[in-house]
Amino acid sequence: MAMSVGPAEGNSADDAAGGAPMSDINTTPLVDVMLVLLIIFLIAVPVVIQTVPLRLPKVSSQPTTTKPENVLLSVDSNCDVYWGLQRFGTNAELLDKATGYLVKEVDRLKAAGAPIELPEVHIRGDADAEYRCIGGVIFTMQRSGYQKVGFISEPVAGMTTR
């Protein structure tokens, strides 16, 4: 902290009388305010940032079990949807096909007396496909009654699965 006790050597008599303005800035209050704000932010930030404690899986990818009744859909970069090699132009067409296939599979399982396990949907999406395209396919398949929807991806070279 600095304090002015009188005129410096070589100053005129007007300076000694207090006629010249003081040009020093007192920064002590500014530093005090900044330290108080720093302490407030250090206390407030952990309260604002809330996360759910999760234990995420440690695997890079899991191999899929391919069953013949599973539905394999592909979405290319132009938002075209393919069921196998058959292309669907609208979501309504896809919805009709998916609902019909699901009803046929459930009827087949009931006739065989087997426990009813609904087929899964596996979606292969192009890396350049827009989110709305793949999201629309997910929504359509869930609307038609499929409960399990998964994604098929290409693992990074050299990655191993556990």
One Martini backbone bead per residue (centre of mass of N, CA, C, O) as a GRO file, in nm:
protein
  162
    1MET     BB    1   0.097   0.035   0.022
    2ALA     BB    2   0.044   0.372  -0.057
    3MET     BB    3   0.187   0.700   0.049
    4SER     BB    4   0.136   1.047   0.077
    5VAL     BB    5   0.345   1.297   0.263
    6GLY     BB    6   0.456   1.489   0.028
    7PRO     BB    7   0.658   1.673  -0.135
    8ALA     BB    8   0.874   1.665  -0.365
    9GLU     BB    9   1.159   1.738  -0.485
   10GLY     BB   10   1.117   2.032  -0.685
   11ASN     BB   11   0.865   2.151  -0.606
   12SER     BB   12   0.634   2.363  -0.585
   13ALA     BB   13   0.421   2.551  -0.386
   14ASP     BB   14   0.152   2.449  -0.511
   15ASP     BB   15   0.192   2.149  -0.448
   16ALA     BB   16   0.206   2.177  -0.135
   17ALA     BB   17  -0.098   2.297  -0.116
   18GLY     BB   18  -0.280   2.111  -0.324
   19GLY     BB   19  -0.328   2.200  -0.639
   20ALA     BB   20  -0.253   1.926  -0.742
   21PRO     BB   21  -0.332   1.646  -0.871
   22MET     BB   22  -0.370   1.317  -0.807
   23SER     BB   23  -0.224   1.026  -1.002
   24ASP     BB   24  -0.295   0.802  -0.810
   25ILE     BB   25  -0.408   0.466  -0.782
   26ASN     BB   26  -0.634   0.282  -0.590
   27THR     BB   27  -0.628  -0.086  -0.592
   28THR     BB   28  -0.738  -0.226  -0.335
   29PRO     BB   29  -1.049  -0.248  -0.383
   30LEU     BB   30  -1.027  -0.413  -0.645
   31VAL     BB   31  -0.885  -0.660  -0.523
   32ASP     BB   32  -1.099  -0.727  -0.313
   33VAL     BB   33  -1.334  -0.778  -0.511
   34MET     BB   34  -1.196  -1.002  -0.678
   35LEU     BB   35  -1.156  -1.203  -0.442
   36VAL     BB   36  -1.453  -1.235  -0.370
   37LEU     BB   37  -1.546  -1.338  -0.650
   38LEU     BB   38  -1.365  -1.586  -0.658
   39ILE     BB   39  -1.487  -1.725  -0.410
   40ILE     BB   40  -1.776  -1.740  -0.513
   41PHE     BB   41  -1.714  -1.912  -0.769
   42LEU     BB   42  -1.580  -2.154  -0.621
   43ILE     BB   43  -1.849  -2.224  -0.469
   44ALA     BB   44  -2.073  -2.220  -0.710
   45VAL     BB   45  -1.986  -2.424  -0.936
   46PRO     BB   46  -2.043  -2.705  -0.797
   47VAL     BB   47  -2.351  -2.646  -0.768
   48VAL     BB   48  -2.424  -2.611  -1.076
   49ILE     BB   49  -2.264  -2.867  -1.133
   50GLN     BB   50  -2.447  -3.150  -1.238
   51THR     BB   51  -2.409  -3.502  -1.191
   52VAL     BB   52  -2.433  -3.831  -1.282
   53PRO     BB   53  -2.338  -4.116  -1.147
   54LEU     BB   54  -2.132  -4.322  -1.356
   55ARG     BB   55  -2.069  -4.651  -1.502
   56LEU     BB   56  -1.897  -4.710  -1.768
   57PRO     BB   57  -1.815  -4.890  -2.015
   58LYS     BB   58  -1.497  -5.059  -2.123
   59VAL     BB   59  -1.588  -5.101  -2.409
   60SER     BB   60  -1.574  -5.052  -2.754
   61SER     BB   61  -1.730  -5.323  -2.844
   62GLN     BB   62  -1.999  -5.531  -2.957
   63PRO     BB   63  -2.103  -5.812  -3.059
   64THR     BB   64  -2.337  -5.927  -3.275
   65THR     BB   65  -2.641  -6.101  -3.292
   66THR     BB   66  -2.739  -6.284  -3.561
   67LYS     BB   67  -3.064  -6.292  -3.680
   68PRO     BB   68  -3.293  -6.365  -3.918
   69GLU     BB   69  -3.529  -6.166  -3.791
   70ASN     BB   70  -3.371  -5.933  -3.819
   71VAL     BB   71  -3.340  -5.589  -3.890
   72LEU     BB   72  -3.180  -5.438  -4.177
   73LEU     BB   73  -3.070  -5.108  -4.191
   74SER     BB   74  -3.008  -4.840  -4.430
   75VAL     BB   75  -2.831  -4.517  -4.432
   76ASP     BB   76  -2.766  -4.274  -4.638
   77SER     BB   77  -2.653  -3.954  -4.732
   78ASN     BB   78  -2.959  -3.912  -4.880
   79CYS     BB   79  -3.184  -4.056  -4.689
   80ASP     BB   80  -3.186  -4.346  -4.771
   81VAL     BB   81  -3.385  -4.639  -4.723
   82TYR     BB   82  -3.287  -4.979  -4.637
   83TRP     BB   83  -3.418  -5.314  -4.677
   84GLY     BB   84  -3.160  -5.433  -4.748
   85LEU     BB   85  -3.230  -5.366  -5.098
   86GLN     BB   86  -3.481  -5.208  -5.026
   87ARG     BB   87  -3.631  -4.912  -5.112
   88PHE     BB   88  -3.744  -4.617  -4.930
   89GLY     BB   89  -3.919  -4.311  -4.969
   90THR     BB   90  -4.099  -4.340  -4.707
   91ASN     BB   91  -4.214  -4.372  -4.385
   92ALA     BB   92  -4.483  -4.512  -4.452
   93GLU     BB   93  -4.365  -4.758  -4.595
   94LEU     BB   94  -4.189  -4.850  -4.356
   95LEU     BB   95  -4.420  -4.884  -4.154
   96ASP     BB   96  -4.579  -5.101  -4.307
   97LYS     BB   97  -4.353  -5.311  -4.330
   98ALA     BB   98  -4.282  -5.334  -4.024
   99THR     BB   99  -4.561  -5.415  -3.920
  100GLY     BB  100  -4.600  -5.666  -4.097
  101TYR     BB  101  -4.347  -5.819  -4.003
  102LEU     BB  102  -4.415  -5.830  -3.699
  103VAL     BB  103  -4.683  -5.983  -3.721
  104LYS     BB  104  -4.565  -6.231  -3.865
  105GLU     BB  105  -4.363  -6.314  -3.640
  106VAL     BB  106  -4.566  -6.348  -3.409
  107ASP     BB  107  -4.740  -6.562  -3.548
  108ARG     BB  108  -4.514  -6.770  -3.587
  109LEU     BB  109  -4.445  -6.804  -3.281
  110LYS     BB  110  -4.726  -6.891  -3.188
  111ALA     BB  111  -4.751  -7.145  -3.373
  112ALA     BB  112  -4.480  -7.278  -3.246
  113GLY     BB  113  -4.473  -7.212  -2.920
  114ALA     BB  114  -4.285  -6.991  -2.879
  115PRO     BB  115  -4.124  -6.756  -2.749
  116ILE     BB  116  -4.163  -6.410  -2.756
  117GLU     BB  117  -3.925  -6.257  -2.970
  118LEU     BB  118  -3.844  -5.972  -3.074
  119PRO     BB  119  -3.716  -5.813  -3.313
  120GLU     BB  120  -3.446  -5.644  -3.428
  121VAL     BB  121  -3.284  -5.330  -3.495
  122HIS     BB  122  -3.040  -5.258  -3.749
  123ILE     BB  123  -2.834  -4.972  -3.796
  124ARG     BB  124  -2.683  -4.834  -4.091
  125GLY     BB  125  -2.492  -4.542  -4.087
  126ASP     BB  126  -2.382  -4.289  -4.242
  127ALA     BB  127  -2.148  -4.048  -4.168
  128ASP     BB  128  -2.309  -3.827  -4.367
  129ALA     BB  129  -2.560  -3.845  -4.220
  130GLU     BB  130  -2.823  -3.712  -4.095
  131TYR     BB  131  -2.992  -3.708  -3.805
  132ARG     BB  132  -3.287  -3.698  -3.914
  133CYS     BB  133  -3.274  -3.965  -4.065
  134ILE     BB  134  -3.213  -4.161  -3.828
  135GLY     BB  135  -3.433  -4.057  -3.636
  136GLY     BB  136  -3.672  -4.132  -3.822
  137VAL     BB  137  -3.620  -4.437  -3.821
  138ILE     BB  138  -3.646  -4.484  -3.522
  139PHE     BB  139  -3.934  -4.375  -3.491
  140THR     BB  140  -4.070  -4.568  -3.692
  141MET     BB  141  -3.989  -4.837  -3.551
  142GLN     BB  142  -4.121  -4.774  -3.277
  143ARG     BB  143  -4.409  -4.725  -3.390
  144SER     BB  144  -4.430  -5.033  -3.503
  145GLY     BB  145  -4.297  -5.206  -3.222
  146TYR     BB  146  -4.005  -5.179  -3.172
  147GLN     BB  147  -3.772  -5.212  -2.893
  148LYS     BB  148  -3.500  -5.279  -3.051
  149VAL     BB  149  -3.232  -5.047  -3.114
  150GLY     BB  150  -2.946  -5.051  -3.326
  151PHE     BB  151  -2.596  -5.014  -3.401
  152ILE     BB  152  -2.375  -5.027  -3.677
  153SER     BB  153  -2.023  -5.043  -3.665
  154GLU     BB  154  -1.692  -4.948  -3.723
  155PRO     BB  155  -1.416  -5.037  -3.606
  156VAL     BB  156  -1.128  -4.958  -3.504
  157ALA     BB  157  -0.825  -5.009  -3.582
  158GLY     BB  158  -0.711  -5.245  -3.335
  159MET     BB  159  -0.955  -5.316  -3.192
  160THR     BB  160  -1.086  -5.473  -2.908
  161THR     BB  161  -1.285  -5.721  -2.771
  162ARG     BB  162  -1.467  -5.839  -2.462
   0.00000   0.00000   0.00000
